[in-house]
Amino acid sequence: MNIALFLQMAAEACPDRRALTHDGKHYTYGELYGAARRAAYHFATANVHYVSLLDVSSPAVPIALMGAAMAGVPYVPLNYRLSEEQLVPLFERISPAYLISGSRSESYEFDGWVTQDSAQFLEDVLNGESVEVTWNEDPSSVAVQLFTSGTTGTPKAAILRHEHLVAYILESVEFMGAMEEEAALVSVPPYHIAGISAVMSNIYACRRVVQLPNFDPAEWLRLCRDQSVTSAFVVPTMLTRIIEDLDRSGSDAGSLSSIRSIAYGGGKMPVPVIERALRLFPEVSFTNAYGLTETSSTITLLGPDDHRAAVDHDDSAVHARLGSVGRPLPSVEIEIRDEEGKRLGPWEAGEIFVRGPQVSGEYESRSMLDDEGWFPTRDAGYLDDHGYLFLSGRADDVIVRGGENMSPGEIEDLLHRHPAIADAAAVGIPSEEWGETVALAVVLAEGHQVTEDEIRSHIRAHLRSSRVPEVIHFTSELPYNDTGKLLRRVVREWFHV
């Protein structure tokens, strides 16, 4: 099955239903399908090996994704925030390509490439005669290639085949499951797996997508009201800023009465933030979605009922589930393993391994799956005795002090509950005595003060003394990427290591 079949099915079932809203303009499913077919014709006749998009979200995103699928050419969205120095090596790895770009398109000239401005591309594919396109029906062919962020080295190219993406959508979305009045606000970037899955899942559900190319909390709230948005996906930093904007403006959260559900993911959600959101939006169904690029998006969910059951529960183990990422999807298996590869039991921390039909686990000509199909996520965590998954950060982020493994997450979770601390990041730095010790970056809450000694005393009173930081750095904000992941490498650089 080809992922473009999702758009064909939607266009045949509801051709006149609104599929997309961008900058106040609406596009129907019939229009998107016709545009994707014309795009496929352009791609197929251009004699290129890839279709690449270098721009913010626009109607070009679903059209290029589905058009590339129809043409049998891998779709490669690129991070438009990268510098030319960072982009050129990526261009070399996808040459020759059909590049759809924004204002930066004039900067690049490559032999054998087709480079087109996004606006001109849309002008060409949204108009003109209907064309016939012969689809590639091989489910094992490459549908999408996504470059990792490359924060610790050369970006890896994750390979997602049609069979992986189709497996995820069929497992998690009901065809035409959305009512005509439903609208999803999408503000994640198009080069992230969440952006890819948002296109496919909403098309398959026949739900209208409202695009917000550059996230701003005030604009997010305005679009929710003006477009009667019923659902949205945010990363944790976005939700924090939305709540802060409501507090600052004095707006009534009830004015967002159209919103029925909010999903979040992409980074660790501080428990105090989701607790506040649950009380601020009592009628909204919240879902925490955890996944990776290599798993075609979501592999575990903490659903609305889980949130409601946990937020005020007297049992501390049940309440703690607010800090989890939920349980695996029905077709997904998860194991926790130690450094020797031994499977661990409940409450034992180790590396997360995942297996299932949506799991690619593949990079350029190299599969990371073991002989039994398990993929090592490089994320650390543990399962409780009811199968809820708790993340501890990246396996490489574990701080090893005097032979003791420490998760930075347990220190950060404690500090997120301190009224004077808005955000915190713990990292390991070299120590002659212990091999590695804890360093802490802290963002103070507005109008609050706290001393280094008070922070150390607070940690010592609630955790082991080994968790007490040797160095504390106060900062106005922590470094996050645009999908909400904390850039620990940058934090470590603050401590000159």
GUBALO-469196 format. One record per residue (C-alpha): residue number from 1; x, y, z. Coordinates in steps of 0.5 Angstrom, whole numbers, padded with zeros to 4 digits. Example, Ala and Ser with C-alpha at 12.3 -4.5 7.8 and 13.67 -1.06 7.14 Angstrom:
residues 2
{marke=1, X=0025, Y=-0009, Z=0016}
{marke=2, X=0027, Y=-0002, Z=0014}
end
This chain:
residues 497
{marke=1, X=0000, Y=0000, Z=0000}
{marke=2, X=0002, Y=0007, Z=-0002}
{marke=3, X=0001, Y=0013, Z=0003}
{marke=4, X=-0002, Y=0017, Z=-0003}
{marke=5, X=-0008, Y=0012, Z=-0002}
{marke=6, X=-0010, Y=0016, Z=0004}
{marke=7, X=-0011, Y=0022, Z=0000}
{marke=8, X=-0014, Y=0019, Z=-0006}
{marke=9, X=-0019, Y=0015, Z=-0001}
{marke=10, X=-0021, Y=0022, Z=0003}
{marke=11, X=-0022, Y=0026, Z=-0004}
{marke=12, X=-0026, Y=0020, Z=-0007}
{marke=13, X=-0030, Y=0020, Z=0000}
{marke=14, X=-0031, Y=0027, Z=0001}
{marke=15, X=-0028, Y=0032, Z=-0005}
{marke=16, X=-0031, Y=0038, Z=-0003}
{marke=17, X=-0030, Y=0038, Z=0005}
{marke=18, X=-0024, Y=0043, Z=0007}
{marke=19, X=-0018, Y=0039, Z=0008}
{marke=20, X=-0013, Y=0045, Z=0010}
{marke=21, X=-0013, Y=0052, Z=0012}
{marke=22, X=-0007, Y=0057, Z=0011}
{marke=23, X=-0006, Y=0064, Z=0012}
{marke=24, X=-0014, Y=0065, Z=0012}
{marke=25, X=-0015, Y=0061, Z=0005}
{marke=26, X=-0018, Y=0054, Z=0005}
{marke=27, X=-0017, Y=0048, Z=0000}
{marke=28, X=-0021, Y=0042, Z=-0001}
{marke=29, X=-0019, Y=0035, Z=-0001}
{marke=30, X=-0021, Y=0034, Z=-0008}
{marke=31, X=-0016, Y=0040, Z=-0010}
{marke=32, X=-0011, Y=0037, Z=-0006}
{marke=33, X=-0011, Y=0031, Z=-0009}
{marke=34, X=-0011, Y=0034, Z=-0016}
{marke=35, X=-0005, Y=0038, Z=-0014}
{marke=36, X=-0001, Y=0032, Z=-0011}
{marke=37, X=-0003, Y=0028, Z=-0018}
{marke=38, X=0000, Y=0034, Z=-0022}
{marke=39, X=0006, Y=0035, Z=-0017}
{marke=40, X=0007, Y=0027, Z=-0018}
{marke=41, X=0008, Y=0029, Z=-0026}
{marke=42, X=0013, Y=0034, Z=-0025}
{marke=43, X=0017, Y=0030, Z=-0020}
{marke=44, X=0017, Y=0024, Z=-0025}
{marke=45, X=0019, Y=0027, Z=-0031}
{marke=46, X=0024, Y=0031, Z=-0028}
{marke=47, X=0029, Y=0025, Z=-0027}
{marke=48, X=0031, Y=0026, Z=-0020}
{marke=49, X=0032, Y=0022, Z=-0014}
{marke=50, X=0029, Y=0026, Z=-0009}
{marke=51, X=0024, Y=0031, Z=-0007}
{marke=52, X=0026, Y=0036, Z=-0002}
{marke=53, X=0022, Y=0041, Z=0001}
{marke=54, X=0026, Y=0047, Z=0005}
{marke=55, X=0021, Y=0052, Z=0008}
{marke=56, X=0016, Y=0053, Z=0013}
{marke=57, X=0009, Y=0050, Z=0013}
{marke=58, X=0005, Y=0051, Z=0007}
{marke=59, X=0000, Y=0047, Z=0003}
{marke=60, X=0006, Y=0045, Z=-0001}
{marke=61, X=0008, Y=0040, Z=0005}
{marke=62, X=0002, Y=0035, Z=0004}
{marke=63, X=0002, Y=0036, Z=-0004}
{marke=64, X=0010, Y=0035, Z=-0004}
{marke=65, X=0009, Y=0029, Z=0001}
{marke=66, X=0003, Y=0026, Z=-0003}
{marke=67, X=0006, Y=0028, Z=-0010}
{marke=68, X=0013, Y=0024, Z=-0008}
{marke=69, X=0009, Y=0018, Z=-0006}
{marke=70, X=0005, Y=0018, Z=-0012}
{marke=71, X=0012, Y=0019, Z=-0017}
{marke=72, X=0016, Y=0013, Z=-0013}
{marke=73, X=0021, Y=0018, Z=-0010}
{marke=74, X=0023, Y=0019, Z=-0003}
{marke=75, X=0021, Y=0026, Z=0000}
{marke=76, X=0026, Y=0029, Z=0004}
{marke=77, X=0024, Y=0035, Z=0008}
{marke=78, X=0030, Y=0040, Z=0011}
{marke=79, X=0031, Y=0044, Z=0017}
{marke=80, X=0030, Y=0051, Z=0014}
{marke=81, X=0033, Y=0054, Z=0020}
{marke=82, X=0040, Y=0051, Z=0018}
{marke=83, X=0046, Y=0055, Z=0016}
{marke=84, X=0048, Y=0054, Z=0009}
{marke=85, X=0054, Y=0051, Z=0012}
{marke=86, X=0050, Y=0046, Z=0015}
{marke=87, X=0045, Y=0045, Z=0009}
{marke=88, X=0050, Y=0044, Z=0003}
{marke=89, X=0053, Y=0037, Z=0006}
{marke=90, X=0045, Y=0035, Z=0006}
{marke=91, X=0044, Y=0037, Z=-0001}
{marke=92, X=0050, Y=0033, Z=-0003}
{marke=93, X=0047, Y=0027, Z=0000}
{marke=94, X=0040, Y=0027, Z=-0004}
{marke=95, X=0043, Y=0029, Z=-0011}
{marke=96, X=0040, Y=0030, Z=-0015}
{marke=97, X=0033, Y=0033, Z=-0012}
{marke=98, X=0027, Y=0037, Z=-0014}
{marke=99, X=0028, Y=0042, Z=-0009}
{marke=100, X=0022, Y=0046, Z=-0007}
{marke=101, X=0024, Y=0052, Z=-0003}
{marke=102, X=0022, Y=0059, Z=0000}
{marke=103, X=0026, Y=0065, Z=0000}
{marke=104, X=0033, Y=0062, Z=0000}
{marke=105, X=0032, Y=0058, Z=-0006}
{marke=106, X=0036, Y=0063, Z=-0010}
{marke=107, X=0042, Y=0061, Z=-0006}
{marke=108, X=0043, Y=0054, Z=-0009}
{marke=109, X=0045, Y=0052, Z=-0016}
{marke=110, X=0046, Y=0044, Z=-0017}
{marke=111, X=0047, Y=0040, Z=-0023}
{marke=112, X=0041, Y=0036, Z=-0025}
{marke=113, X=0037, Y=0039, Z=-0020}
{marke=114, X=0030, Y=0043, Z=-0021}
{marke=115, X=0030, Y=0048, Z=-0016}
{marke=116, X=0023, Y=0052, Z=-0015}
{marke=117, X=0020, Y=0057, Z=-0011}
{marke=118, X=0014, Y=0055, Z=-0006}
{marke=119, X=0009, Y=0060, Z=-0009}
{marke=120, X=0011, Y=0058, Z=-0016}
{marke=121, X=0010, Y=0051, Z=-0014}
{marke=122, X=0004, Y=0052, Z=-0011}
{marke=123, X=0001, Y=0056, Z=-0017}
{marke=124, X=0003, Y=0050, Z=-0022}
{marke=125, X=0000, Y=0045, Z=-0018}
{marke=126, X=-0006, Y=0048, Z=-0016}
{marke=127, X=-0008, Y=0050, Z=-0023}
{marke=128, X=-0008, Y=0046, Z=-0030}
{marke=129, X=-0011, Y=0040, Z=-0033}
{marke=130, X=-0012, Y=0033, Z=-0030}
{marke=131, X=-0006, Y=0029, Z=-0031}
{marke=132, X=-0006, Y=0021, Z=-0031}
{marke=133, X=0000, Y=0018, Z=-0026}
{marke=134, X=0002, Y=0011, Z=-0025}
{marke=135, X=0003, Y=0010, Z=-0018}
{marke=136, X=0009, Y=0006, Z=-0015}
{marke=137, X=0005, Y=0000, Z=-0011}
{marke=138, X=0012, Y=-0003, Z=-0007}
{marke=139, X=0010, Y=-0002, Z=0000}
{marke=140, X=0018, Y=-0003, Z=0002}
{marke=141, X=0020, Y=0003, Z=-0003}
{marke=142, X=0022, Y=0009, Z=0001}
{marke=143, X=0017, Y=0014, Z=0002}
{marke=144, X=0020, Y=0019, Z=0007}
{marke=145, X=0028, Y=0020, Z=0009}
{marke=146, X=0029, Y=0025, Z=0015}
{marke=147, X=0035, Y=0027, Z=0017}
{marke=148, X=0036, Y=0027, Z=0025}
{marke=149, X=0038, Y=0034, Z=0029}
{marke=150, X=0045, Y=0032, Z=0029}
{marke=151, X=0046, Y=0036, Z=0035}
{marke=152, X=0052, Y=0031, Z=0037}
{marke=153, X=0055, Y=0030, Z=0030}
{marke=154, X=0053, Y=0028, Z=0023}
{marke=155, X=0046, Y=0028, Z=0022}
{marke=156, X=0043, Y=0021, Z=0020}
{marke=157, X=0038, Y=0020, Z=0015}
{marke=158, X=0033, Y=0016, Z=0018}
{marke=159, X=0029, Y=0011, Z=0013}
{marke=160, X=0021, Y=0010, Z=0013}
{marke=161, X=0018, Y=0006, Z=0008}
{marke=162, X=0011, Y=0006, Z=0006}
{marke=163, X=0010, Y=0000, Z=0010}
{marke=164, X=0012, Y=0003, Z=0016}
{marke=165, X=0008, Y=0009, Z=0015}
{marke=166, X=0002, Y=0005, Z=0013}
{marke=167, X=0002, Y=0001, Z=0019}
{marke=168, X=0002, Y=0007, Z=0024}
{marke=169, X=-0004, Y=0010, Z=0021}
{marke=170, X=-0008, Y=0004, Z=0020}
{marke=171, X=-0006, Y=0002, Z=0027}
{marke=172, X=-0008, Y=0009, Z=0030}
{marke=173, X=-0013, Y=0013, Z=0026}
{marke=174, X=-0020, Y=0011, Z=0024}
{marke=175, X=-0022, Y=0013, Z=0016}
{marke=176, X=-0027, Y=0019, Z=0016}
{marke=177, X=-0027, Y=0019, Z=0024}
{marke=178, X=-0027, Y=0026, Z=0024}
{marke=179, X=-0034, Y=0030, Z=0023}
{marke=180, X=-0034, Y=0036, Z=0018}
{marke=181, X=-0033, Y=0041, Z=0023}
{marke=182, X=-0027, Y=0038, Z=0026}
{marke=183, X=-0020, Y=0042, Z=0025}
{marke=184, X=-0013, Y=0041, Z=0028}
{marke=185, X=-0008, Y=0046, Z=0029}
{marke=186, X=-0001, Y=0044, Z=0027}
{marke=187, X=0005, Y=0048, Z=0029}
{marke=188, X=0010, Y=0043, Z=0029}
{marke=189, X=0015, Y=0044, Z=0023}
{marke=190, X=0015, Y=0040, Z=0017}
{marke=191, X=0021, Y=0037, Z=0017}
{marke=192, X=0020, Y=0033, Z=0024}
{marke=193, X=0016, Y=0026, Z=0024}
{marke=194, X=0011, Y=0029, Z=0028}
{marke=195, X=0009, Y=0034, Z=0022}
{marke=196, X=0009, Y=0028, Z=0017}
{marke=197, X=0005, Y=0024, Z=0022}
{marke=198, X=0000, Y=0030, Z=0022}
{marke=199, X=-0001, Y=0030, Z=0015}
{marke=200, X=-0002, Y=0023, Z=0014}
{marke=201, X=-0007, Y=0022, Z=0020}
{marke=202, X=-0011, Y=0028, Z=0019}
{marke=203, X=-0012, Y=0026, Z=0012}
{marke=204, X=-0014, Y=0019, Z=0013}
{marke=205, X=-0019, Y=0022, Z=0018}
{marke=206, X=-0021, Y=0027, Z=0013}
{marke=207, X=-0020, Y=0032, Z=0019}
{marke=208, X=-0019, Y=0040, Z=0017}
{marke=209, X=-0012, Y=0042, Z=0018}
{marke=210, X=-0010, Y=0049, Z=0020}
{marke=211, X=-0003, Y=0051, Z=0019}
{marke=212, X=0001, Y=0055, Z=0024}
{marke=213, X=0008, Y=0056, Z=0020}
{marke=214, X=0011, Y=0060, Z=0026}
{marke=215, X=0009, Y=0058, Z=0033}
{marke=216, X=0007, Y=0064, Z=0037}
{marke=217, X=0002, Y=0063, Z=0043}
{marke=218, X=-0002, Y=0069, Z=0042}
{marke=219, X=-0003, Y=0067, Z=0035}
{marke=220, X=-0004, Y=0060, Z=0037}
{marke=221, X=-0010, Y=0062, Z=0041}
{marke=222, X=-0013, Y=0067, Z=0036}
{marke=223, X=-0013, Y=0061, Z=0031}
{marke=224, X=-0016, Y=0057, Z=0036}
{marke=225, X=-0022, Y=0062, Z=0037}
{marke=226, X=-0022, Y=0064, Z=0029}
{marke=227, X=-0022, Y=0057, Z=0026}
{marke=228, X=-0026, Y=0054, Z=0031}
{marke=229, X=-0020, Y=0049, Z=0032}
{marke=230, X=-0022, Y=0042, Z=0036}
{marke=231, X=-0015, Y=0039, Z=0037}
{marke=232, X=-0008, Y=0041, Z=0037}
{marke=233, X=-0001, Y=0038, Z=0038}
{marke=234, X=0004, Y=0042, Z=0042}
{marke=235, X=0011, Y=0040, Z=0045}
{marke=236, X=0012, Y=0042, Z=0052}
{marke=237, X=0015, Y=0049, Z=0051}
{marke=238, X=0009, Y=0051, Z=0047}
{marke=239, X=0004, Y=0049, Z=0052}
{marke=240, X=0008, Y=0053, Z=0058}
{marke=241, X=0008, Y=0059, Z=0053}
{marke=242, X=0001, Y=0058, Z=0052}
{marke=243, X=-0001, Y=0058, Z=0059}
{marke=244, X=0004, Y=0064, Z=0061}
{marke=245, X=0000, Y=0068, Z=0055}
{marke=246, X=-0007, Y=0067, Z=0058}
{marke=247, X=-0004, Y=0069, Z=0065}
{marke=248, X=-0001, Y=0075, Z=0062}
{marke=249, X=-0007, Y=0077, Z=0058}
{marke=250, X=-0012, Y=0075, Z=0063}
{marke=251, X=-0016, Y=0072, Z=0058}
{marke=252, X=-0021, Y=0067, Z=0060}
{marke=253, X=-0019, Y=0059, Z=0058}
{marke=254, X=-0027, Y=0058, Z=0057}
{marke=255, X=-0026, Y=0063, Z=0051}
{marke=256, X=-0023, Y=0057, Z=0047}
{marke=257, X=-0029, Y=0053, Z=0048}
{marke=258, X=-0028, Y=0049, Z=0041}
{marke=259, X=-0022, Y=0045, Z=0043}
{marke=260, X=-0024, Y=0038, Z=0045}
{marke=261, X=-0017, Y=0035, Z=0045}
{marke=262, X=-0009, Y=0037, Z=0046}
{marke=263, X=-0004, Y=0032, Z=0044}
{marke=264, X=0003, Y=0033, Z=0047}
{marke=265, X=0010, Y=0030, Z=0046}
{marke=266, X=0017, Y=0031, Z=0043}
{marke=267, X=0020, Y=0033, Z=0050}
{marke=268, X=0019, Y=0031, Z=0057}
{marke=269, X=0013, Y=0035, Z=0060}
{marke=270, X=0014, Y=0037, Z=0067}
{marke=271, X=0009, Y=0035, Z=0071}
{marke=272, X=0007, Y=0041, Z=0074}
{marke=273, X=0005, Y=0044, Z=0067}
{marke=274, X=0001, Y=0038, Z=0065}
{marke=275, X=-0003, Y=0039, Z=0072}
{marke=276, X=-0004, Y=0046, Z=0071}
{marke=277, X=-0007, Y=0045, Z=0064}
{marke=278, X=-0011, Y=0040, Z=0066}
{marke=279, X=-0014, Y=0044, Z=0071}
{marke=280, X=-0014, Y=0050, Z=0067}
{marke=281, X=-0018, Y=0046, Z=0061}
{marke=282, X=-0022, Y=0041, Z=0065}
{marke=283, X=-0026, Y=0040, Z=0059}
{marke=284, X=-0020, Y=0038, Z=0054}
{marke=285, X=-0018, Y=0031, Z=0053}
{marke=286, X=-0010, Y=0031, Z=0054}
{marke=287, X=-0006, Y=0025, Z=0051}
{marke=288, X=0002, Y=0025, Z=0051}
{marke=289, X=0005, Y=0021, Z=0045}
{marke=290, X=0012, Y=0019, Z=0045}
{marke=291, X=0015, Y=0016, Z=0039}
{marke=292, X=0021, Y=0017, Z=0035}
{marke=293, X=0023, Y=0018, Z=0028}
{marke=294, X=0025, Y=0011, Z=0027}
{marke=295, X=0019, Y=0008, Z=0029}
{marke=296, X=0014, Y=0012, Z=0024}
{marke=297, X=0012, Y=0017, Z=0030}
{marke=298, X=0008, Y=0015, Z=0036}
{marke=299, X=0009, Y=0008, Z=0040}
{marke=300, X=0006, Y=0010, Z=0047}
{marke=301, X=0000, Y=0014, Z=0049}
{marke=302, X=-0002, Y=0016, Z=0056}
{marke=303, X=-0009, Y=0018, Z=0054}
{marke=304, X=-0015, Y=0022, Z=0057}
{marke=305, X=-0017, Y=0017, Z=0062}
{marke=306, X=-0010, Y=0016, Z=0064}
{marke=307, X=-0010, Y=0024, Z=0065}
{marke=308, X=-0016, Y=0025, Z=0069}
{marke=309, X=-0015, Y=0018, Z=0073}
{marke=310, X=-0008, Y=0021, Z=0075}
{marke=311, X=-0009, Y=0028, Z=0077}
{marke=312, X=-0012, Y=0028, Z=0083}
{marke=313, X=-0011, Y=0021, Z=0085}
{marke=314, X=-0009, Y=0019, Z=0093}
{marke=315, X=-0005, Y=0013, Z=0091}
{marke=316, X=0002, Y=0016, Z=0089}
{marke=317, X=0004, Y=0011, Z=0084}
{marke=318, X=-0003, Y=0012, Z=0080}
{marke=319, X=-0001, Y=0020, Z=0081}
{marke=320, X=0006, Y=0019, Z=0078}
{marke=321, X=0003, Y=0016, Z=0072}
{marke=322, X=0002, Y=0024, Z=0070}
{marke=323, X=0010, Y=0024, Z=0069}
{marke=324, X=0010, Y=0017, Z=0064}
{marke=325, X=0009, Y=0017, Z=0057}
{marke=326, X=0003, Y=0012, Z=0058}
{marke=327, X=0003, Y=0005, Z=0055}
{marke=328, X=0005, Y=0002, Z=0048}
{marke=329, X=0000, Y=0002, Z=0042}
{marke=330, X=-0003, Y=-0005, Z=0041}
{marke=331, X=0002, Y=-0007, Z=0036}
{marke=332, X=0008, Y=-0005, Z=0039}
{marke=333, X=0012, Y=-0009, Z=0044}
{marke=334, X=0017, Y=-0005, Z=0049}
{marke=335, X=0023, Y=-0008, Z=0053}
{marke=336, X=0028, Y=-0005, Z=0058}
{marke=337, X=0035, Y=-0008, Z=0058}
{marke=338, X=0041, Y=-0007, Z=0062}
{marke=339, X=0048, Y=-0006, Z=0059}
{marke=340, X=0049, Y=-0013, Z=0057}
{marke=341, X=0042, Y=-0014, Z=0054}
{marke=342, X=0039, Y=-0017, Z=0059}
{marke=343, X=0031, Y=-0016, Z=0060}
{marke=344, X=0029, Y=-0012, Z=0066}
{marke=345, X=0023, Y=-0012, Z=0070}
{marke=346, X=0018, Y=-0007, Z=0073}
{marke=347, X=0022, Y=-0001, Z=0076}
{marke=348, X=0028, Y=-0003, Z=0073}
{marke=349, X=0032, Y=0003, Z=0069}
{marke=350, X=0035, Y=0001, Z=0063}
{marke=351, X=0035, Y=0002, Z=0055}
{marke=352, X=0028, Y=0002, Z=0052}
{marke=353, X=0028, Y=-0003, Z=0046}
{marke=354, X=0022, Y=-0003, Z=0041}
{marke=355, X=0019, Y=-0008, Z=0036}
{marke=356, X=0013, Y=-0007, Z=0031}
{marke=357, X=0011, Y=-0007, Z=0024}
{marke=358, X=0011, Y=0001, Z=0024}
{marke=359, X=0019, Y=0001, Z=0027}
{marke=360, X=0024, Y=0002, Z=0021}
{marke=361, X=0030, Y=0002, Z=0025}
{marke=362, X=0034, Y=0004, Z=0019}
{marke=363, X=0039, Y=0009, Z=0017}
{marke=364, X=0042, Y=0010, Z=0010}
{marke=365, X=0043, Y=0003, Z=0008}
{marke=366, X=0044, Y=0000, Z=0015}
{marke=367, X=0039, Y=-0003, Z=0019}
{marke=368, X=0039, Y=-0002, Z=0027}
{marke=369, X=0034, Y=-0008, Z=0028}
{marke=370, X=0037, Y=-0014, Z=0032}
{marke=371, X=0036, Y=-0021, Z=0029}
{marke=372, X=0029, Y=-0021, Z=0033}
{marke=373, X=0027, Y=-0014, Z=0030}
{marke=374, X=0028, Y=-0010, Z=0036}
{marke=375, X=0030, Y=-0003, Z=0035}
{marke=376, X=0035, Y=0000, Z=0041}
{marke=377, X=0032, Y=0007, Z=0042}
{marke=378, X=0038, Y=0010, Z=0046}
{marke=379, X=0033, Y=0013, Z=0050}
{marke=380, X=0033, Y=0011, Z=0058}
{marke=381, X=0027, Y=0009, Z=0062}
{marke=382, X=0023, Y=0004, Z=0066}
{marke=383, X=0016, Y=0001, Z=0066}
{marke=384, X=0012, Y=0000, Z=0072}
{marke=385, X=0008, Y=-0006, Z=0074}
{marke=386, X=0002, Y=-0004, Z=0070}
{marke=387, X=0006, Y=-0003, Z=0064}
{marke=388, X=0007, Y=0005, Z=0064}
{marke=389, X=0013, Y=0007, Z=0061}
{marke=390, X=0017, Y=0013, Z=0064}
{marke=391, X=0023, Y=0016, Z=0061}
{marke=392, X=0029, Y=0018, Z=0064}
{marke=393, X=0033, Y=0022, Z=0058}
{marke=394, X=0037, Y=0019, Z=0053}
{marke=395, X=0042, Y=0013, Z=0055}
{marke=396, X=0048, Y=0018, Z=0054}
{marke=397, X=0045, Y=0023, Z=0059}
{marke=398, X=0046, Y=0018, Z=0065}
{marke=399, X=0051, Y=0021, Z=0070}
{marke=400, X=0056, Y=0016, Z=0072}
{marke=401, X=0058, Y=0019, Z=0079}
{marke=402, X=0063, Y=0014, Z=0083}
{marke=403, X=0060, Y=0008, Z=0079}
{marke=404, X=0053, Y=0010, Z=0081}
{marke=405, X=0048, Y=0011, Z=0075}
{marke=406, X=0044, Y=0018, Z=0076}
{marke=407, X=0038, Y=0020, Z=0071}
{marke=408, X=0038, Y=0028, Z=0070}
{marke=409, X=0031, Y=0027, Z=0070}
{marke=410, X=0030, Y=0025, Z=0077}
{marke=411, X=0033, Y=0032, Z=0079}
{marke=412, X=0030, Y=0036, Z=0074}
{marke=413, X=0023, Y=0033, Z=0076}
{marke=414, X=0024, Y=0035, Z=0083}
{marke=415, X=0026, Y=0042, Z=0082}
{marke=416, X=0020, Y=0043, Z=0077}
{marke=417, X=0016, Y=0043, Z=0083}
{marke=418, X=0020, Y=0048, Z=0087}
{marke=419, X=0016, Y=0055, Z=0087}
{marke=420, X=0022, Y=0059, Z=0085}
{marke=421, X=0024, Y=0055, Z=0079}
{marke=422, X=0021, Y=0055, Z=0072}
{marke=423, X=0026, Y=0050, Z=0069}
{marke=424, X=0032, Y=0046, Z=0070}
{marke=425, X=0037, Y=0042, Z=0067}
{marke=426, X=0042, Y=0037, Z=0070}
{marke=427, X=0048, Y=0035, Z=0066}
{marke=428, X=0055, Y=0031, Z=0068}
{marke=429, X=0061, Y=0034, Z=0068}
{marke=430, X=0068, Y=0031, Z=0069}
{marke=431, X=0071, Y=0030, Z=0076}
{marke=432, X=0078, Y=0028, Z=0078}
{marke=433, X=0075, Y=0025, Z=0085}
{marke=434, X=0068, Y=0022, Z=0082}
{marke=435, X=0070, Y=0021, Z=0075}
{marke=436, X=0063, Y=0025, Z=0073}
{marke=437, X=0059, Y=0030, Z=0078}
{marke=438, X=0053, Y=0034, Z=0077}
{marke=439, X=0052, Y=0041, Z=0074}
{marke=440, X=0046, Y=0044, Z=0074}
{marke=441, X=0043, Y=0050, Z=0070}
{marke=442, X=0037, Y=0054, Z=0073}
{marke=443, X=0032, Y=0058, Z=0071}
{marke=444, X=0028, Y=0062, Z=0076}
{marke=445, X=0021, Y=0064, Z=0076}
{marke=446, X=0019, Y=0071, Z=0075}
{marke=447, X=0019, Y=0075, Z=0081}
{marke=448, X=0023, Y=0069, Z=0085}
{marke=449, X=0029, Y=0069, Z=0088}
{marke=450, X=0033, Y=0062, Z=0091}
{marke=451, X=0040, Y=0062, Z=0093}
{marke=452, X=0045, Y=0056, Z=0091}
{marke=453, X=0045, Y=0053, Z=0098}
{marke=454, X=0038, Y=0053, Z=0098}
{marke=455, X=0038, Y=0049, Z=0092}
{marke=456, X=0043, Y=0044, Z=0094}
{marke=457, X=0039, Y=0044, Z=0101}
{marke=458, X=0033, Y=0042, Z=0097}
{marke=459, X=0036, Y=0037, Z=0093}
{marke=460, X=0039, Y=0034, Z=0099}
{marke=461, X=0033, Y=0034, Z=0103}
{marke=462, X=0029, Y=0030, Z=0098}
{marke=463, X=0034, Y=0026, Z=0094}
{marke=464, X=0041, Y=0022, Z=0096}
{marke=465, X=0047, Y=0027, Z=0097}
{marke=466, X=0050, Y=0024, Z=0091}
{marke=467, X=0045, Y=0028, Z=0087}
{marke=468, X=0047, Y=0035, Z=0090}
{marke=469, X=0050, Y=0039, Z=0084}
{marke=470, X=0058, Y=0041, Z=0085}
{marke=471, X=0056, Y=0047, Z=0080}
{marke=472, X=0050, Y=0051, Z=0079}
{marke=473, X=0049, Y=0056, Z=0073}
{marke=474, X=0043, Y=0061, Z=0073}
{marke=475, X=0040, Y=0063, Z=0066}
{marke=476, X=0034, Y=0067, Z=0063}
{marke=477, X=0032, Y=0060, Z=0059}
{marke=478, X=0035, Y=0054, Z=0057}
{marke=479, X=0036, Y=0052, Z=0050}
{marke=480, X=0031, Y=0047, Z=0047}
{marke=481, X=0030, Y=0046, Z=0039}
{marke=482, X=0024, Y=0047, Z=0036}
{marke=483, X=0021, Y=0041, Z=0037}
{marke=484, X=0022, Y=0042, Z=0045}
{marke=485, X=0028, Y=0037, Z=0046}
{marke=486, X=0033, Y=0040, Z=0051}
{marke=487, X=0040, Y=0041, Z=0048}
{marke=488, X=0044, Y=0038, Z=0053}
{marke=489, X=0050, Y=0039, Z=0049}
{marke=490, X=0049, Y=0046, Z=0049}
{marke=491, X=0048, Y=0046, Z=0057}
{marke=492, X=0055, Y=0042, Z=0058}
{marke=493, X=0058, Y=0048, Z=0054}
{marke=494, X=0056, Y=0053, Z=0059}
{marke=495, X=0061, Y=0049, Z=0064}
{marke=496, X=0067, Y=0049, Z=0059}
{marke=497, X=0067, Y=0041, Z=0058}
end
